[in-house]
Amino acid sequence: MNDQKTRTFGAAFVLVQGLVTALFPQISIRFIKRMIGKNFDNASELEATPAYLRQLRAIGIGMTAAAGTHLLLQSFQETADRPAETGDADAEDDHEPVGEDEDEDEAEQKDG
């Protein structure tokens, strides 16, 4: 797997995790209790305070914003890295500016 695909997958995973944490903080709390319970006794009896829920939601929003920004910048970089279409640029270069022809015609009429 190349680095670009790995970064995209990682950013998408963080985006989904951030959304889940922001919208459903109880899922994160259950996961944290399970992880703490492996090392400490009575971890399942812990209760989350409203301040902790707000902090989890803020972390989830931050994760979503960071991952979303990364994905957007990555998509802009991919479009910027693509080569430009040569047909459009060549067609515009063949034409002379409009104002110069009119000035030359007026000068020839005065001389003529």
C-alpha positions in Angstrom: 0.0 0.0 0.0 1.4 3.4 -0.9 1.8 6.3 1.6 -1.0 8.4 0.0 -3.6 5.7 0.4 -2.4 5.0 4.0 -2.8 8.7 4.9 -6.2 8.9 3.3 -7.4 5.8 5.1 -6.0 7.2 8.4 -7.7 10.5 7.9 -11.0 8.9 7.1 -10.7 6.7 10.2 -10.0 9.7 12.4 -12.9 11.5 10.8 -15.4 8.7 11.6 -14.0 8.3 15.1 -14.3 12.0 15.7 -17.9 12.0 14.5 -18.8 9.1 16.8 -17.1 10.7 19.7 -18.8 14.1 19.1 -22.3 12.6 18.5 -22.2 9.6 20.9 -19.7 10.2 23.7 -21.2 7.3 25.7 -19.6 4.8 23.3 -16.2 6.4 23.9 -16.8 6.2 27.7 -17.6 2.5 27.5 -14.4 1.9 25.5 -12.3 3.9 28.0 -13.8 2.1 31.0 -13.0 -1.3 29.3 -9.4 -0.2 28.7 -9.0 1.1 32.2 -10.6 -2.0 33.6 -7.8 -4.1 32.3 -5.3 -2.4 34.7 -7.5 -1.1 37.6 -10.2 -2.6 39.9 -13.7 -1.2 39.9 -13.2 0.8 36.7 -16.8 -0.1 35.6 -18.1 1.9 38.6 -16.7 5.1 37.3 -19.2 7.7 36.2 -18.5 10.4 33.6 -19.3 14.0 34.7 -21.1 16.4 32.4 -17.8 18.4 32.0 -16.1 15.2 30.8 -18.8 14.6 28.2 -18.4 18.2 26.9 -14.6 17.6 26.7 -15.2 14.4 24.7 -17.5 16.2 22.4 -15.0 19.0 21.9 -12.2 16.4 21.1 -14.5 14.7 18.6 -15.3 18.0 16.9 -11.6 18.8 16.7 -10.8 15.3 15.3 -13.5 15.7 12.7 -12.3 19.2 11.7 -8.6 18.1 11.5 -9.3 15.0 9.5 -11.8 16.8 7.2 -9.3 19.6 6.5 -6.6 17.0 5.7 -8.9 15.2 3.3 -9.9 18.5 1.6 -6.3 19.7 1.2 -5.3 16.3 -0.1 -8.0 16.5 -2.8 -7.0 20.1 -3.8 -3.4 18.9 -4.0 -4.3 16.0 -6.3 -6.2 18.4 -8.7 -3.3 20.8 -8.6 -0.8 18.1 -9.4 -2.7 17.0 -12.6 -1.2 18.4 -15.8 -3.2 21.2 -17.4 -5.0 20.5 -20.7 -2.8 21.7 -23.5 -5.6 22.4 -26.0 -7.1 25.3 -24.1 -3.9 27.1 -23.3 -2.6 26.9 -26.9 -5.8 28.2 -28.4 -5.7 31.3 -26.2 -2.0 32.1 -27.0 -2.6 32.2 -30.8 -4.9 35.2 -30.7 -3.6 38.8 -30.5 -5.1 41.3 -28.1 -8.1 43.1 -29.5 -7.1 46.7 -28.9 -3.8 46.6 -30.9 -5.4 45.8 -34.3 -7.7 48.8 -34.1 -4.8 51.2 -33.3 -2.8 50.0 -36.3 -5.8 50.3 -38.6 -6.4 53.9 -37.5 -2.7 54.8 -37.9 -2.7 53.4 -41.5 -5.8 55.4 -42.4 -4.2 58.7 -41.2 -1.0 58.0 -43.1 -2.8 56.8 -46.2 
